[in-house]
């Protein structure tokens, strides 16, 4: 399996192509989680500048991306999270190339995130995913993430389910 490394500014065109491929694939499967407005190049460039965006690529193509940081969306304040600690890692923008889906790439990214949690002695991982994305819902459940609430984001019809996995003591 290809290694997971921090994204560089030079990667932006390939990352945006990967995101566009994912958006088109989701639409083809009637999943309206992302669109032309999100995630956009500005968001991705900020992730790269902050050192929070990781990529996986083989010799010549990008297989996936993930953003990992401590930033929680404002909407997260309404969720009754299991961990009351502030030492948490948040997963944003996990995307796997349609050509690489079903090959363990998403699981590799989540294992990478869980290793980071252990290294930094974080207490939990939090994330949200679109309730209209059955593949993602089943993916996080299989990995042991527990649904703890739901939030709504502007411009999206359906709720986003919030998931958490505890690694330390509360």
C-alpha positions in Angstrom: 0.0 0.0 0.0 1.2 3.5 -0.8 2.4 5.7 2.0 0.5 8.6 3.5 2.4 11.9 3.5 1.6 15.6 4.0 0.3 17.3 0.9 2.3 20.1 -0.7 1.1 23.1 -2.6 2.4 21.5 -5.8 -0.2 18.8 -5.3 -3.2 21.1 -5.5 -4.2 20.3 -9.2 -4.1 16.6 -8.5 -6.1 17.0 -5.3 -8.8 19.1 -6.9 -9.1 16.5 -9.7 -9.5 13.7 -7.1 -12.2 15.8 -5.3 -13.9 16.4 -8.6 -13.8 12.7 -9.5 -15.3 11.9 -6.0 -18.1 14.5 -6.4 -19.0 13.1 -9.8 -19.0 9.6 -8.5 -21.1 10.5 -5.5 -23.6 12.3 -7.7 -23.8 9.2 -10.0 -24.8 7.3 -6.8 -27.3 9.9 -5.7 -25.1 11.1 -2.8 -25.1 14.9 -2.6 -22.5 15.4 0.2 -20.1 17.6 -1.8 -20.5 19.9 -4.8 -18.7 22.6 -6.8 -18.6 24.9 -3.7 -17.3 22.4 -1.1 -14.6 21.4 -0.7 -13.1 24.1 -2.8 -9.5 25.0 -3.7 -9.4 27.7 -1.0 -10.3 25.2 1.7 -7.8 22.7 0.4 -5.0 25.3 0.1 -5.6 26.3 3.7 -5.5 22.6 4.8 -2.1 22.3 3.1 -0.8 25.6 4.5 -1.8 24.5 8.0 0.0 21.1 7.5 -3.3 19.2 8.1 -3.9 17.6 4.7 -2.4 14.2 4.0 -2.4 12.4 0.6 -1.8 8.8 -0.5 -0.5 8.3 -4.0 1.1 5.6 -6.1 3.7 6.4 -8.7 1.6 8.7 -10.7 -1.9 9.2 -9.3 -3.5 10.3 -6.1 -5.5 7.6 -4.4 -7.0 9.7 -1.5 -6.8 12.6 0.9 -7.7 13.3 4.5 -7.6 16.4 6.7 -6.8 15.9 10.4 -6.8 18.6 13.0 -8.4 19.8 16.2 -10.9 22.2 14.6 -14.5 21.5 15.3 -17.3 23.1 13.3 -19.5 25.5 15.2 -22.3 23.0 14.8 -20.5 20.5 16.9 -21.3 22.5 20.0 -24.8 21.1 19.9 -23.7 17.5 20.0 -23.5 15.5 23.3 -20.0 14.0 22.7 -19.0 11.1 24.8 -15.5 12.5 25.5 -15.5 15.7 27.5 -11.8 16.1 26.9 -10.5 18.9 24.6 -7.7 16.5 23.4 -9.5 15.3 20.3 -8.6 14.8 16.6 -11.2 15.7 14.0 -11.4 14.0 10.6 -12.4 16.3 7.7 -12.6 15.7 4.0 -11.7 12.0 3.7 -11.9 11.2 0.0 -10.8 8.1 -1.9 -10.4 8.1 -5.7 -13.3 6.2 -7.3 -10.7 4.0 -9.0 -9.3 3.1 -5.6 -12.5 2.5 -3.6 -13.1 -0.8 -2.0 -9.3 -1.5 -1.7 -8.7 -0.5 1.9 -7.5 3.0 1.2 -10.1 4.6 3.5 -9.3 2.2 6.2 -5.6 3.0 5.8 -6.4 6.7 6.3 -8.4 6.0 9.4 -5.7 3.7 10.8 -3.2 6.5 10.2 -5.6 8.9 12.1 -5.9 6.5 15.0 -2.1 6.1 15.2 -1.8 9.9 15.3 -4.3 9.9 18.2 -2.2 7.4 20.1 1.1 9.3 19.4 -0.3 12.6 20.6 -2.3 11.1 23.5 -5.6 12.4 22.2 -8.8 11.2 23.8 -11.0 10.6 20.8 -11.6 11.0 17.1 -14.7 13.0 16.0 -16.1 13.3 12.5 -19.3 13.8 10.7 -20.6 12.3 7.5 -23.7 12.9 5.4 -26.7 10.9 6.4 -27.4 10.4 2.7 -24.1 8.5 2.2 -24.8 4.9 3.2 -21.3 3.7 2.2 -19.7 6.2 4.6 -22.2 5.4 7.4 -21.5 1.7 7.2 -17.7 2.3 6.8 -17.4 4.3 10.1 -19.7 1.9 11.9 -17.5 -1.1 10.8 -14.5 0.7 12.2 -16.1 1.1 15.6 -17.2 4.7 15.5 -20.4 5.4 17.4 -23.1 7.8 16.2 -23.5 10.4 19.0 -25.7 13.0 17.3 -26.4 14.9 14.1 -25.9 18.4 12.8 -27.1 20.4 9.7 -24.8 22.5 7.5 -26.0 25.3 5.3 -27.0 24.3 1.8 -27.4 20.6 2.6 -30.9 19.1 2.8 -30.1 16.1 5.0 -28.4 15.9 8.4 -24.8 15.0 8.9 -24.3 12.2 11.5 -21.6 12.8 14.1 -19.4 9.9 15.1 -16.9 9.5 17.8 -14.4 6.8 18.9 -12.8 7.0 22.3 -9.1 6.1 22.8 -8.3 7.4 26.3 -10.1 8.0 29.5 -12.7 10.8 29.7 
